[in-house]
Amino acid sequence: MQNKKSFIASEKDKKYFIRRLNIIGGQINGVTKMIEEERSYEEVLIQLAALTSSLKTTGRNILENYMTNNIKTTSKKEIEEAINLFNKLVW
């Protein structure tokens, strides 16, 4: 089994990530309710696009936090390249 690093971030950053994820959870619940209420496809798709953007931004922020705070030899350019790769792979 691989030795995986624990999620290490400042309390401020952890609170920020948790707050963002709670907002995303609320967005998911909102989209679910929209479907239950038979709202238009356009309205649902607009909210799904916002949700996708929120997830992408949060993932990018967590990756940047990890690289900035846990990998001491990482340059700003390497961080940007990793974030760009993350964006290509995930989205």
DAGI-V602445 format. One record per residue. N is the residue number from 1. RES is the residue in one small letter. D_LAST is the distance of its C-alpha to the last C-alpha in Angstrom with 2 decimals. Layout:
<<N/RES/D_LAST> <N/RES/D_LAST>>
This chain:
<<1/m/27.99> <2/q/25.86> <3/n/26.85> <4/k/23.87> <5/k/24.09> <6/s/24.60> <7/f/22.55> <8/i/24.73> <9/a/24.40> <10/s/27.08> <11/e/28.26> <12/k/27.12> <13/d/23.52> <14/k/23.59> <15/k/25.00> <16/y/22.32> <17/f/19.47> <18/i/21.51> <19/r/22.21> <20/r/18.58> <21/l/17.88> <22/n/21.07> <23/i/20.02> <24/i/16.78> <25/g/19.20> <26/g/21.39> <27/q/18.74> <28/i/18.12> <29/n/21.91> <30/g/22.23> <31/v/20.02> <32/t/22.01> <33/k/25.18> <34/m/24.24> <35/i/23.88> <36/e/27.16> <37/e/28.80> <38/e/27.67> <39/r/26.17> <40/s/24.96> <41/y/21.75> <42/e/21.05> <43/e/21.53> <44/v/19.36> <45/l/16.43> <46/i/16.89> <47/q/16.84> <48/l/13.73> <49/a/11.96> <50/a/13.66> <51/l/12.74> <52/t/8.96> <53/s/9.75> <54/s/12.14> <55/l/10.08> <56/k/7.64> <57/t/11.02> <58/t/12.81> <59/g/10.73> <60/r/11.08> <61/n/14.71> <62/i/15.46> <63/l/14.33> <64/e/16.40> <65/n/19.21> <66/y/19.35> <67/m/19.51> <68/t/21.96> <69/n/24.21> <70/n/24.19> <71/i/23.98> <72/k/27.04> <73/t/26.76> <74/t/23.36> <75/s/23.77> <76/k/21.90> <77/k/20.71> <78/e/19.45> <79/i/17.60> <80/e/15.92> <81/e/15.12> <82/a/13.67> <83/i/11.47> <84/n/10.33> <85/l/9.82> <86/f/7.92> <87/n/5.43> <88/k/5.64> <89/l/5.91> <90/v/3.78> <91/w/0.00>>
